[in-house]
């Protein structure tokens, strides 16, 4: 797996290194150390508990998303949902999503392609939240022009993705007819057609308004709690930000997660977080401590819950790497 993706992994590590350098060169570590010494760990613990709870909500949201494909118990998906986030923190290039699709498909007896489609929908819900919250925040706060342009670009990309997915779903027969006319080897055409059929079956949620509404409401709660977690982390180290400011920062960090970096979004997380808090007029040293603590507790929660799920699912760590190149259960 590493040989196959060497160039991408190298670029990811390179981007992380550059972003870490750009972040740290602005920081006075002696000043930052004072913020760390004065951290209130009781408030920090509350933030940790809230952050851990968001993964239960993510599992509940995924229960709604996958419901049109297969009915499961409401918390049955939690280990597989958690394993995806866990794998993304130890394996580069967001291959954790593929691992999650493979494990979920095998354990729930669903095609991996269908599960992958539901994960795409899940990510689109997150983008919807970013867009919704940002334009809500814009009513009360002013931002630099480049931030507004970046979000306008994100909206365009999102709309294109949503239209493409919806057109795939409602014009499935036309798309299959188009694929049948393409001059490619029969084996390849068969594999593409099979993948398309199974992938579109995972998009059924787009035809189910009640499930869409439940998933949408759950997504709002998830991201509000993510912002509340950051608010508590900031308060624990003496950084004063509003809930709207916390929401804005979480959104910017979320966009930074798109950048291909080393595992755990190292570098992108810190750079985007400190940049966001600086826009909110927070001292860079205080901002760095706040974001570093926020990232640290995220990694701790994900590793703790992820490790527990690896044990519960009876997997070894070598199994996680095997899942990235497994071919079964398409």
C-alpha positions in Angstrom: 0.0 0.0 0.0 2.8 2.5 0.9 4.8 1.7 -2.2 1.7 2.1 -4.4 0.9 5.5 -2.9 4.5 6.7 -2.1 4.3 9.9 -4.1 1.0 10.9 -2.5 2.2 10.0 1.0 5.4 12.0 0.4 3.4 15.0 -0.7 1.0 14.7 2.2 4.0 14.7 4.7 5.6 17.6 2.8 2.4 19.6 3.0 2.1 18.8 6.8 5.7 19.9 7.3 5.3 23.2 5.5 2.0 24.0 7.4 3.6 23.1 10.7 6.5 25.4 9.9 4.2 28.2 8.8 2.3 27.8 12.1 5.2 27.5 14.5 7.3 30.4 13.1 4.7 32.8 14.4 4.6 31.3 18.0 6.5 32.5 21.1 6.7 29.2 23.0 7.6 30.7 26.3 4.4 32.8 26.1 2.4 29.7 25.0 3.8 27.8 28.0 2.1 30.2 30.4 -1.3 29.4 28.8 -0.7 25.7 29.2 0.3 26.0 32.8 -2.9 27.9 33.6 -5.2 25.3 31.8 -8.3 24.4 33.8 -8.4 20.6 33.4 -12.0 20.2 34.7 -13.3 22.4 31.9 -11.1 20.5 29.5 -12.6 17.2 30.7 -16.1 18.5 29.9 -14.9 19.3 26.4 -13.5 15.7 26.0 -16.8 14.1 27.1 -18.8 16.3 24.7 -16.4 15.5 21.8 -16.7 11.8 22.5 -20.5 12.1 22.5 -20.4 13.5 19.0 -19.2 10.1 17.7 -22.3 8.5 19.2 -24.3 11.1 17.3 -22.4 10.4 14.1 -23.2 6.7 14.5 -26.9 7.6 14.9 -26.8 9.8 11.9 -25.2 7.0 9.9 -28.0 4.7 11.1 -30.5 7.1 9.3 -28.3 7.4 6.2 -27.9 3.6 5.7 -31.5 2.9 6.7 -32.9 2.9 3.1 -30.2 0.4 2.2 -30.4 -1.9 5.2 -32.2 -1.7 8.6 -29.7 -2.1 11.4 -29.8 -1.6 15.2 -29.3 2.1 16.0 -25.8 1.6 17.6 -24.8 -1.4 15.5 -22.8 0.9 13.1 -20.8 2.6 15.9 -17.7 0.4 15.8 -17.5 0.6 12.0 -18.1 4.3 11.9 -15.5 4.8 14.6 -13.0 2.6 12.8 -13.1 4.9 9.7 -12.1 7.9 11.8 -9.5 5.9 13.7 -8.0 4.6 10.4 -7.8 8.2 9.0 -5.6 9.1 12.0 -3.1 6.3 11.4 -3.2 5.9 7.6 -2.7 8.8 5.1 -4.8 9.9 2.1 -8.1 9.4 4.0 -7.9 5.7 3.2 -9.9 5.2 6.4 -13.1 5.8 4.4 -12.3 2.8 2.2 -11.5 0.7 5.2 -14.7 1.7 6.8 -16.7 0.9 3.6 -15.0 -2.6 3.4 -15.5 -3.5 7.1 -19.1 -2.2 7.2 -20.0 -4.0 4.0 -18.5 -7.3 5.2 -20.0 -7.1 8.7 -23.5 -5.9 7.6 -23.6 -8.0 4.4 -23.9 -5.0 2.1 -21.9 -4.3 -1.0 -18.8 -2.1 -0.3 -19.9 0.2 -3.2 -23.3 0.9 -1.6 -21.6 1.6 1.7 -19.1 4.0 0.0 -22.1 5.9 -1.5 -23.6 6.3 2.0 -20.3 7.6 3.3 -20.2 10.1 0.4 -23.7 11.3 1.4 -22.5 11.6 5.0 -19.6 13.8 3.9 -22.0 15.9 1.9 -24.1 16.5 5.0 -21.0 17.9 6.7 -20.4 20.2 3.8 -24.0 21.3 4.0 -23.4 22.2 7.7 -20.3 24.2 6.8 -22.2 26.2 4.2 -25.3 26.7 6.4 -23.3 27.8 9.4 -21.0 30.1 7.5 -23.7 32.0 5.8 -25.5 32.3 9.2 -22.4 33.6 10.8 -21.9 36.1 8.0 -25.1 37.9 9.2 -23.4 38.7 12.5 -19.7 38.8 11.7 -17.5 40.3 8.9 -14.7 38.3 7.3 -11.9 38.9 4.8 -12.9 38.7 1.1 -10.7 35.6 0.5 -12.7 33.7 3.1 -16.0 34.6 1.4 -14.6 33.7 -2.0 -13.4 30.3 -0.7 -16.8 29.5 0.6 -18.5 30.6 -2.6 -16.2 28.1 -4.4 -17.1 25.4 -1.8 -20.8 26.0 -2.5 -20.3 25.6 -6.2 -18.4 22.3 -5.8 -21.1 21.1 -3.4 -23.9 21.9 -5.8 -22.2 20.2 -8.7 -21.6 17.0 -6.5 -25.2 17.0 -5.4 -26.5 17.4 -8.9 -24.3 14.7 -10.3 -25.3 12.2 -7.5 -29.0 13.0 -8.0 -28.8 12.7 -11.8 -27.0 9.3 -11.3 -29.9 8.2 -9.2 -32.9 9.4 -11.3 -31.2 8.5 -14.7 -29.7 5.2 -13.7 -30.9 3.4 -16.9 -29.7 6.2 -19.2 -26.3 6.1 -17.5 -26.1 2.3 -17.9 -27.0 2.6 -21.5 -24.3 5.2 -22.0 -21.8 2.9 -20.2 -22.8 0.0 -22.5 -21.9 2.1 -25.6 -18.3 2.9 -24.4 -15.7 0.9 -26.2 -13.7 -0.7 -23.4 -12.8 -4.3 -22.6 -15.9 -6.4 -21.6 -14.4 -7.3 -18.2 -13.8 -3.6 -17.3 -17.2 -2.6 -18.6 -18.8 -5.3 -16.4 -16.9 -4.2 -13.3 -17.9 -0.5 -13.9 -21.5 -1.4 -14.4 -21.6 -3.5 -11.3 -20.0 -0.8 -9.2 -22.4 1.8 -10.7 -25.4 -0.4 -9.8 -24.3 -0.9 -6.2 -23.1 2.7 -5.7 -26.5 4.1 -6.8 -28.3 1.7 -4.4 -26.5 3.5 -1.6 -27.9 6.9 -2.8 -31.5 5.9 -2.0 -31.5 8.4 0.9 -31.8 11.2 -1.7 -35.3 9.8 -2.4 -36.3 9.6 1.3 -37.3 13.0 2.7 -38.0 11.8 6.2 -34.5 10.2 6.5 -32.9 13.3 5.0 -34.6 15.5 7.6 -33.5 13.3 10.5 -29.9 13.1 9.2 -29.9 16.9 8.7 -31.1 17.6 12.2 -28.5 15.2 13.7 -25.8 16.9 11.6 -26.7 20.3 13.1 -26.4 18.9 16.6 -23.1 17.2 15.9 -21.4 20.4 14.6 -22.9 22.6 17.3 -21.4 20.2 19.9 -18.1 20.2 18.0 -18.1 24.0 18.4 -19.1 23.8 22.0 -16.1 21.4 22.6 -13.8 24.0 21.1 -15.4 26.7 23.2 -14.7 24.7 26.4 -11.1 24.0 25.3 -10.6 27.7 24.7 -12.2 28.6 28.1 -9.9 26.0 29.8 -6.8 27.9 28.7 -8.2 31.4 29.1 -9.1 32.1 25.5 -12.3 34.1 25.2 -14.3 33.3 22.0 -18.1 33.3 21.3 -20.0 30.2 20.2 -20.3 31.8 16.7 -16.5 32.2 16.7 -16.1 28.6 17.7 -18.4 27.4 14.9 -16.4 29.5 12.4 -13.1 28.0 13.6 -14.5 24.4 13.5 -15.7 25.1 9.9 -12.3 26.4 8.8 -10.5 23.4 10.4 -13.0 21.1 8.6 -12.1 22.7 5.3 -8.4 22.2 6.1 -9.1 18.5 6.5 -9.6 18.3 2.7 -5.9 19.1 2.2 -3.8 15.9 1.7 -1.5 15.8 4.7 0.1 13.3 7.1 -2.3 11.1 9.2 -4.4 12.9 11.8 -4.5 16.1 9.5 -1.3 17.1 11.2 -0.3 20.6 10.2 -3.4 21.5 8.3 -5.4 21.3 11.6 -3.1 23.7 13.4 -2.5 26.1 10.5 -6.3 26.5 9.7 -7.2 26.7 13.4 -4.7 29.3 14.3 -5.6 31.3 11.2 -9.3 31.2 12.0 -8.7 32.4 15.6 -6.3 35.1 14.4 -9.1 36.4 12.1 -11.2 36.6 15.3 -8.4 38.8 16.8 -7.1 36.1 19.2 -3.5 36.3 20.1 -1.5 33.8 18.0 0.2 32.2 21.1 -3.1 31.7 22.9 -4.7 30.5 19.6 -1.9 27.9 19.1 -2.3 26.5 22.6 -6.1 26.4 22.2 -5.9 24.6 18.8 -3.1 22.3 19.9 -5.1 21.2 22.9 -8.3 20.8 20.8 -6.4 18.6 18.3 -4.8 16.6 21.0 -8.1 15.7 22.7 -9.6 14.8 19.4 -6.7 12.4 18.7 -6.9 10.9 22.2 -10.7 10.4 21.9 -10.4 8.9 18.4 -7.5 6.6 19.4 -9.2 5.4 22.6 -12.6 4.8 21.0 -11.0 3.4 17.8 -8.8 1.0 19.7 -11.8 -0.2 21.7 -13.6 -0.8 18.4 -10.7 -2.7 16.8 -10.9 -5.1 19.8 -14.7 -5.3 19.7 -14.6 -6.0 15.9 -11.9 -8.6 16.5 -9.5 -7.0 14.1 -5.7 -6.7 14.2 -3.9 -3.6 13.0 -2.5 -5.6 10.0 -6.2 -6.2 9.1 -6.7 -2.5 8.7 -4.0 -2.3 6.1 -5.3 -5.4 4.3 -8.7 -3.7 4.0 -7.1 -0.9 1.9 -6.3 -3.4 -0.8 -9.0 -6.1 -0.3 -11.1 -6.9 -3.4 -14.0 -8.9 -2.0 -17.5 -7.7 -1.4 -17.6 -5.0 -4.2 
